[in-house]
Amino acid sequence: MSAEAVKSVIDTYVSAWNETDANALQTRLADCWDASGVYTDPNIQTKGRKQLADYMLGFHQNVPSATFVLTDNVVSHHGQLHIRWELVGPNRQILQNGNSFGEVSADGKLARMTGFFAN
């Protein structure tokens, strides 16, 4: 998978995290997330699009108006990737930052993503 294709998948994934409409979120996840993909962070582990979408929507209920932004280029090789991100509040204050490591499936969707919170 080319670096541009990986970047496109990650851009869609980040936009899914920033989506608050359930239908639009499902559409974005269908574009970037493998049907049986596994998401893990210190708070949860999900499997599949529905569980991840439910977690994302719940996140927005707990942290309204916050958005995720990438803070560095996507780094990838051999189907593996690394991103750095910030969670930014409505006044542009940084609420959290972290790193995520992922795996791209043979069909070019995210099969696994593991997030680590730095603060």
N, C-alpha and C positions, 0 to 999 in steps of 0.2 A: 504494500500500500504506500502510495507516495506521501511525502510530507504534507503536501497541499490537501490531500484527501483526509489525512488524520486531523489536520487543523480544522477542516470543515466539519468533521464529526464532533470535535471538541467544541467548536463554536455553537453547534446545535445543542449539544449537551448542556453547556453553560446557559444558553437561552432557555432551555427547559427548566433549569433551576430557578430562573428569574420569572417564570410564567406563573400567573395566579389563576388563570382560567383552566378548569379541569379538562375541557375538550381540546383546547389548544395544547395543553401539556401532553396529553395522550398522543396527539399528532406529532409533536416534536420528539417524544420518546420513540415512537414508531420509526422515525427517520434515523435515530442514532443508537438506540439501545437494543441489544439482542433480546429476543423474547424470554430467554431464560437467564439473562444477565444477573450477576450478583454485585450488589452495592454494599460496601461496609464502611462505617466510620465508628468512632468511639461510642456512639449512642445506639447503633442498630446494625443489623445485617438484613438486607432484603433480597428476594429472588423474584425476578420477573418484572415486567413493566408496571403492573397494577400496584404491587407493594411499594415500588420506588415512587410512583406517582402519588400514592397516599402519603408517603413520608414527606415528599416535597411540598404537598399542599398543607400538611400539618405544620411543616417548618414555617411557611408563610403566615399561618395563623399565630404562631408564637413569636415571630420576628417580622412584623409587617413593615413593608416599605424597604426592606433590606435587599440588596442585590449582590450577586457574585460577579467579580471581574477577574480576568486573567492578569497576572502581574509580570509575566515573562513569556517567552516563546514556548510553544509546545515542543517537547523533546521526545523523539520516538525512534525506535529501531526494532526490527524483528517482531513486529506486532505488539510491542510494549511501549508505554508512553508515560510521561511525567508532566504534570502541570503545577504551577504555583498560582495561588488565588488569594483574593481578599474578599471578605464579606463587608460591604460598605453600607452604612446607615443613610437615612434620608438627608442628613446634613454633611454627607461625604466623610463622616468619621469612620475609621476602620474599627469594626466590631470584632473581627477575627481574621486571622490569616492562616494559611496552611498549604499543604502539598497533597496531591493525589497521584496515585500510580494506577495505571490501567492496562487492560489487555484488549486488543482488537480481534474480533472473530474473523473467520475466513471470508464472511460476506461483508466485511467492512464496518460492522457495528461494534459498539462497546460490549464486551462480554463480561468485563469485571472492572470495577473501580473501587479503590480503597483510599479513603481520605484520612489525613492526619492533621490535627489542629495544632498550630504552633503556639498559640496563646489563648 
